Amino acid sequence: DLGNMDATLLYQTIPETDSEGRGVADMRSMEKKLSVKVVFDEVTGHVYLVGDAKKIEKKCFALRNMLSHYHWRLSGKDVALG
């Protein structure tokens, strides 16, 4: 659980493609490569990384960083800082 990141608005903010590798297509590619899933919960506003806990802890830095980037742009709060 990455916390309440206004999931609906956050997802809408992420472009389909991005020249710096931070688009929805890039996110889906990372999900497939890492065997994890990013879940945007429209009801609670939370964003979840779903998959093997050890893999999420050790291998999902780029994915977390991308989500943090867009969340920071929306709210000024970096999810990595809590």
TINUGU-41728 format. One record per residue (C-alpha): residue in three letters; x negated, y, z. Coordinates in nm, 4 decimals. Layout:
N
SITE  type        xx        yy        zz
SITE   ala         X         Y         Z
...
***
This chain:
82
SITE  type        xx        yy        zz
SITE   asp    0.0000    0.0000    0.0000
SITE   leu   -0.1622    0.3222   -0.1170
SITE   gly    0.1061    0.5197    0.0628
SITE   asn    0.3771    0.7602   -0.0375
SITE   met    0.2462    0.9170   -0.3550
SITE   asp    0.5826    1.0231   -0.5045
SITE   ala    0.5606    0.7175   -0.7294
SITE   thr    0.8155    0.8284   -0.9887
SITE   leu    0.6558    1.1670   -1.0484
SITE   leu    0.3068    1.0178   -1.0325
SITE   tyr    0.3857    0.7634   -1.3042
SITE   gln    0.5370    1.0345   -1.5241
SITE   thr    0.2182    1.2403   -1.4834
SITE   ile   -0.0139    0.9695   -1.6168
SITE   pro   -0.0496    1.0062   -1.9968
SITE   glu   -0.0087    0.6993   -2.2170
SITE   thr   -0.3631    0.7448   -2.3467
SITE   asp   -0.6500    0.9520   -2.2117
SITE   ser   -0.9900    1.0162   -2.3686
SITE   glu   -1.1583    0.9613   -2.0307
SITE   gly   -1.0023    0.6199   -1.9674
SITE   arg   -0.7331    0.7330   -1.7253
SITE   gly   -0.4125    0.6654   -1.9185
SITE   val   -0.1339    0.4130   -1.8706
SITE   ala   -0.2887    0.1906   -2.1384
SITE   asp   -0.6191    0.1961   -1.9456
SITE   met   -0.4381    0.1163   -1.6206
SITE   arg   -0.2642   -0.1835   -1.7807
SITE   ser   -0.5980   -0.3031   -1.9202
SITE   met   -0.7575   -0.2815   -1.5737
SITE   glu   -0.4625   -0.4683   -1.4221
SITE   lys   -0.5070   -0.7502   -1.6711
SITE   lys   -0.8859   -0.7649   -1.6280
SITE   leu   -0.8607   -0.7684   -1.2456
SITE   ser   -0.5458   -0.9864   -1.2213
SITE   val   -0.3666   -0.7242   -1.0126
SITE   lys   -0.0536   -0.5151   -1.0641
SITE   val    0.0166   -0.1511   -0.9840
SITE   val    0.3732   -0.1138   -0.8566
SITE   phe    0.5395    0.2276   -0.8502
SITE   asp    0.8288    0.1973   -0.6010
SITE   glu    1.0868    0.4564   -0.7030
SITE   val    1.2925    0.4027   -0.3853
SITE   thr    1.0221    0.4657   -0.1244
SITE   gly    0.7797    0.6683   -0.3375
SITE   his    0.4976    0.4319   -0.2447
SITE   val    0.2415    0.2906   -0.4859
SITE   tyr    0.1193   -0.0634   -0.4274
SITE   leu   -0.1706   -0.2693   -0.5596
SITE   val   -0.0495   -0.6279   -0.5686
SITE   gly   -0.2810   -0.9250   -0.5976
SITE   asp   -0.5557   -1.1074   -0.4111
SITE   ala   -0.6490   -0.8932   -0.1087
SITE   lys   -1.0237   -0.9557   -0.1390
SITE   lys   -1.0221   -0.8695   -0.5081
SITE   ile   -0.8258   -0.5506   -0.4417
SITE   glu   -1.0665   -0.4524   -0.1653
SITE   lys   -1.3827   -0.5160   -0.3673
SITE   lys   -1.2959   -0.4752   -0.7360
SITE   cys   -1.0239   -0.2107   -0.7719
SITE   phe   -1.2259    0.1048   -0.7120
SITE   ala   -1.1734    0.2394   -1.0663
SITE   leu   -0.8009    0.1722   -1.0491
SITE   arg   -0.7672    0.3422   -0.7098
SITE   asn   -0.9798    0.6297   -0.8344
SITE   met   -0.7535    0.6826   -1.1356
SITE   leu   -0.4385    0.6854   -0.9221
SITE   ser   -0.6085    0.9158   -0.6727
SITE   his   -0.7022    1.1543   -0.9553
SITE   tyr   -0.3422    1.2004   -1.0661
SITE   his   -0.2088    1.2098   -0.7102
SITE   trp   -0.4630    1.4804   -0.6252
SITE   arg   -0.3510    1.6799   -0.9289
SITE   leu    0.0093    1.6563   -0.8088
SITE   ser   -0.0397    1.7283   -0.4403
SITE   gly   -0.3952    1.8325   -0.3658
SITE   lys   -0.4405    1.5248   -0.1442
SITE   asp   -0.6944    1.2575   -0.2368
SITE   val   -0.5569    0.9128   -0.1489
SITE   ala   -0.9128    0.7876   -0.0913
SITE   leu   -0.9408    1.0283    0.2014
SITE   gly   -0.6160    0.9071    0.3547
***
